[in-house]
């Protein structure tokens, strides 16, 4: 009887812990509210703008005090736009394997599980990243407040580099 009660308590604890975790990127989008989908679409468009070096569109997306955290350092909006425009980092292709959105009032946190093919300092590199994007809703429009690249230990999945 004692083992049964302990086993039952462990099952309940496991269920509670699994429900308490944040939404993490999944391989498929099941059901998403309209605002979450809007942010996922915006993020996808941002990756395209970055690949195309479309600094004018990115300038409108990035909040004035936006922060960018890379493997080699962190900086603000002006330096990121100049880095993209001058080609020091060319975000050539982002292959997104999963994405999720958590909205807290006028703040949204978007996680992307990606492989990024980039040209950095003239050298082509591929890395697996969990990218954290923070968006702030200002005057009914989402603006990016932060973009952080965290290296993943999983192998790169991207096939055509």
Buried (B, 14 or more C-beta within 10 A) or exposed (E): EEEEEEEEEEEEEEEEEEEEEEEEBEEEBEEBEEEBEBBBEBBBEBBEBBBEBBBEBBBEBBBEEBBBBBEEEEBBBEEBBEBBBEEEBBBBBBBBBBBBBBBEEEEBBBBBBBBBBBBBEEEEBBBBBBBBBBBBBEEEEBBBBBBBBEEBEEEBEBEEE
